[in-house]
């Protein structure tokens, strides 16, 4: 498949996913339905960033929700200080999440395998406890965010439709960015480092630096997801950075298909849909979701992207 | 002041002992099977709940602790046989996800059966008092018992691993898994025993921790993450490392929570100390871990691996 048609395919898949929300909202006549799909898009961005380091870099990060928390708190703190302009908020969010990712990356990338999993988890706890014990920012109870991000005078962030479009544009651009990185020369080098670090080193690549750059980029993109989440929920809580949230992100990536370009998007939509359906069925939905997850891991290893591929035979898998 | 410090030291040792019981299982399971078990904390939680259940049935605290350790041992065997066994050959990511699913199931089942309200299982009668120790310290009898039992179990574990045949196989398995299976050892039986032994230790720790912590859904996760820190600091697969690290983590966490605020108020205003003290105290262990790993990525007492 040529480069141009790949780009067209990317955009087409993402536009199709973005269109689901409005269709449901129009059919049901209820603009509040959009909120669910905003959540799905935000999760898709976070999962896409995790997929970049997990699926292509081979780094199993169990602390990825930290950047969700960082993005969310930074946005909230700025907004409550009356700094709501997009062109100030977004760079600050990206810089903050990159800084945190650099700190974590410098420590965890010295290790690998199980160490990597456990240490990303433990380091993420530092930031979780920081949020829990910062009474100035609401501590355990979280922090209300009173203003959504402003863009131009014509844009009303509290209008359901306008906000959905804002959310969708930021999400699609972020996911396209991730896909662009994956397809770039840099992305190829990242895969080379996953496949055989020794050989990559012998070829003259600096494996540590390549991994660190991808780790920091993934943190930045996930921070953008946190920025959207702050706007969408108008709330920041330590729960966004909890290890359960990190676990959910891993689940989404697996559900969608590890190391596939659109897996995280499919995974996020499937996860949100499943959560909504199961939670509507019973309050104790994790007891149904747990076995489902185990079955998915045991028997459905290609994820939804592999499933979609087999149906359409498009061969979109990047491996 | 001196007696306060001594009391907190004992509290730290007691937390360290509990952490050691959990981390020992975790590190053994990792060392021998290369399996990362997130649901180890759930086994700890099940130990605590079983203890509450059996206490209601038998009326005796000590019976209940013993029974619940055995029950969690059985649960571990069942889990290994039905599920974990299928995962040894899979990637670590799969281990993480499946055992994450197990955590969801365990927490939700506990909520369905016992409700989500914390249960306070009281300290058994006869142990609710204080024991006078040398240097004029009074210390709760029950906590002292926990330290003693934990130390005994730790010693037993040490003897089991250093002196018995099964311990020899465990050590061999941790050093070179492939070679052990080539030598004709029934490796699947060995794996099941190690997994269940780890479950037993976690269940015992949970049952004993019941009267100290509040028994509630999700209690296993906090402990699990702390045990990860212990395992990582000590060096994966190393029991001696786990013991050393558990003591360090237990002491630092307890001392930090008890004295950090006062220590900071010597240098900063009370307001800053009051805000930063508790925050820093809960992060202290993780910061320590980050520091140790930065200088010794393999942990303090790493295992010599050959494979």
Interface residues (C-beta under 8 A of the other chain):
Chain A: X54 X60 X62 X107 X110 X111 X113 X114 X115 X117 X118 X119 X121 X122 X123 X125 X126 X129 X130 X132 X133 X134 X135 X136 X243 X247 X250 X251 X254 X258 X284 X286 X287 X289 X290 X291 X292 X293 X294 X297 X298
Chain B: X30 X34 X36 X83 X86 X92 X93 X94 X96 X97 X98 X100 X101 X102 X103 X104 X105 X107 X108 X109 X111 X112 X221 X225 X228 X229 X231 X232 X236 X275 X278 X279 X282 X283 X286 X287 X289 X290 X293 X294 X297
